[in-house]
Structure formats: C-alpha cells, structure tokens
Amino acid sequence: MKQEAKPTAAGRKKTPPPAARPSSQSSTASAAVSQQYQAAVQFVQQGKFDKAIAAFEKVLSAAPPEICERCRMYIQTCRKQLDNKGLAFGTPEERYDYAVSQINAGDFEEASNQLKGILADDPGADFAYYGLALLHAITGKSQDCLDSLTQAIGLNPKNRLQARSDNDFQSMVDDPRFTELLYPELP
C-alpha cells in the first residue's frame, strides 16, 4: 500500500524573515525622536534658544538624515539668535559701525536690520540712510540705493560730497540718475 504524502508545506503559515518584520523597537525609537524634535521646536518658538540647541543636538544622534539636516539648520538659527541678543549699543553710531562691519563680512541681512533699526529709533539719522544706500549699491539694488541716498543727502547735504568719492558706489557710476543726484545742475 502506498502512502500518499500529505502536503504539509502548503498548510503552514509563512512567517516573514526577521528582517522583514516591523520592529516595535524602531517605531518606538522613531516616536521618541519625533517627540524630542517637537519639544526642541517648541523651545525655539518660546525663545529658549539654549535649551533648543541642547535638544536638537540630542535629536541629531538618533534621527534620520532629513531630520538631522533640519536640526542643524535650527541649531545655526538658535546660535545666531543668541549672538544677536548679546548686542548692546551705547549709541546709534556704534550700531552703525556694527552694521558696516556686517556689510564687510557679507551679512547683508543683518546689516540691513541694524540700519533700519537705527532709522526706527531716529528717522533723521542721515548716516543710516547713507549706510542703506551703500548696502543697496553693493547688492545691486539701484533704485533702493538712489532712494536711500536721496534721503541721506536731503538730511545732510555733506553726504553728496562723501558719495562722490566713495568707492562702494562704483556699481552706480554709470547710472545717469546717480550722476544727477551727485552733480545736480545749479539754477
């Protein structure tokens, strides 16, 4: 008598190999990283930049690459905010000097913020308008340069003479409006 082989393999449940099983540990770790990241973002929103930096640095060790990049960006932003909080100027002229140093360093946004801050405090600060004109000339914003320089000259005519010999206005030399502003026709 022949015994028939029973198809035992077909009746068994196939279990995925260990690598294909979803790991409850990795999803728990992912949730923890997500919570830490959210807590760090909240510190930024609350202006607690020291705590935010520490929290983002903690997230960096366990986060996926795309989150790590965001963490680095936030850390850089927090450090910049902390640096800016340390700024205290005794006079508008000191603030102007700082703005000029930022122009020279290539941080045009910070320079613009400082110059506009001077004007917010003192709308008659001709030197701040002059600084903005320089900044706009360097960054290629000719109309903004002309507007700011017009304001500076209107508040202090000596700015016209200064601008004539200032090499930072080199990009504006070929603009006829600039020439008219610096060398107006006398009536």
Buried (B, 14 or more C-beta within 10 A) or exposed (E): EEEEEEEEEEEEEEEEEEEEEEEEEEEEEBEEBEEBBEBBBEBBEEEBBEBBBBBBEBBBEEBEEEBBEBBEEBBEBBBEBEEEEEEEBEEBEEBBBBBBEBBEEEBBEBBBEBBBBBBEEEEEBBBBBBBBBBBBBBBEBBEBBBBBBBBBBEBBEEBBEBBEEBEBBEBBEEBEBBEEBBEEEEE
